[in-house]
Amino acid sequence: MYLESILLCRRCKVPKKIRVLAAKPGLDGHDRGIKVICCALRDAGMEVIYTGLRQTPEQIVQAAIQEDVDVIGMSVLSGAHDYLFPRVMELLKGAGATDIIVIGGGIIPEEDIKSLRDVGIRAVFGPGTPTTDIVRFIKETVSR
Amino acid sequence: MARGEVGKVGVAIDTLGDMEALFDGIPLDKVSTSMTINAPAAILLAMYVQTADKQGVGCKKLKGTIQNDILKEYAARGTYIFPPAPSMRLITDIFAFCSQYIPSWNTISISGYHIREAGSTAVQELAFTLANGIAYVEAALQAGLKVDDFAPRLSFFFNAHLDFFEEIAKFRAARRLWAKIMKERFGAKSPKSLMLRFHTQTAGCTLTAQQPQNNVIRVTLQALSAVLGGTQSLHTNSMDEAFSLPSEDAVQIAVRTQQVIAYESGVANTADPLGGSFYVEHLTSEIEERAQTYIDQIDEMGGAAAAIEQGYVQKEIQESAYAYQKAVEAGEQILVGLNKFQDEEVPPRNLLRVDTAVMESQVAGLKQLKAKRDNVAVATAIKKLKKSARGNDNLMPPFMEAVKCYATLGEICDTLRDVFGEYTAVSTV
């Protein structure tokens, strides 16, 4: 009896795989980074859904809700992050999906990061970030 | 969809009006213009020709390049619109039109640059670029053009990456392979058809955000490899491009880097100065051989377009990109300041900011133009274009007519979308 409950508890506690939506908002076609990150997150045991190029913020939020993801990771190298990232956050709020953790990366100047964090982007990863840092951040943040 | 990007990814050209403003006071018979434009290349070329016409400059005097390389967009860069078949038609229409009316125009810049930036190896860059080149030549021959009529205007665009001698050997192997392909495979007779003329840009993906001043040295070495490899033209990246569009100061250092190489170092005085070096010749042959193996494999798959549609090229590039990232993270590929010899980082200052007012004024200007142009003429031109697109006519004349009455790039592309449809990328992730 005692043994069985432990097993059950353990079974309940088996964490479900972390689900991540990797997204490319806007017209930017630079997808090397996001594809590398998709591979790294999968190798770290996560389920990754990649949107492909040219997604509107609306499409991204819709996909995130439909796919029931824990995390949205957006990549922008065109300089449009200051419009696109806040827009996604606004739509997530409107949809009542603020529990989804949103992170971003790309060519994003340091001085822009504060305002992105202010609208709820949890972390911004710049060029040179080891993929292991991103994996660690996601694992720690989701389990909290 | 372009919201947030206007003015950040290049100058916004919505209509002939923008093109006229851009070249106002610049005599188009005196300059050469290069346009990094692909899916809508034919339309931009039409705008350029019309702008020249308004200046009283005839087609025969126009010099310049359009990138016009759609295959690498599907494979690596992502700015495609239409499916491959109609896209190839647009390209051969340009070849045909230019060989007759704009003889000094470089009708295509077959680009390995973006393939490399997307993560390929040097050998893959070379092989996939030449495979794309073969596809363009075949398409033009199928459209009824004669090889020596269009081949001399084909140009290439390569990346200059970190490995100094490998890059030099890659450029040399490119010339050897292309000459052989043109001569043996396509039976070209004109020596100009055998020449591989190329532009080089230093590798943007090797710029680090850590200790950004080191980028000046990286760019110098990369530029030097391009010059020693025999490049016809060169773009040196700016040291702050891992953060944003470059600042004026950073751009100036990048230009001065070229000037030091060109005017002080003496390295540009001799053609192929490393020819005969045992190591460089060996590397050249090795790269040539390995690239040829890839080209043979792509031939077996049915050519570059088929290989791209099957996702083969994309997968190859992706795998190399991931392998490179893992090598960097494991410290096997050393990047100074990033994974070795690190220092405390100071955030860079004086980065360029693009004012959002740029977008607002662009949108307002477009609205104004739409209100005052002859909208009946626009509708007529668009209707004609649609008819031509459905048939087999060369599309350059209807483009010319449409841009002349200030039809927008969006209106023209939407018309083509109606007829051609839009390309959906194959998923390779």
Interface residues (C-beta under 8 A of the other chain):
Chain A: A22 G26 L27 D28 G29 H30 D31 R32 K35 V36 C38 C39 A40 V48 Y50 G52 L53 R54 T56 S78 G79 A80 H81 D82 Y83 L84 I107 P109 E110 E111 G126 P127 G128 P130 T131 T132
Chain B: M1 A2 R3 G4 E5 K8 V9 E73 R77 G78 T79 E117 A118 G119 C205 L207 T208 A209 Q210 E241 A242 F243 S244 L245 Q318 A321 Y322 Q325 E329 L335 L338 P347 P348 L351 V354 A425 S427 V429
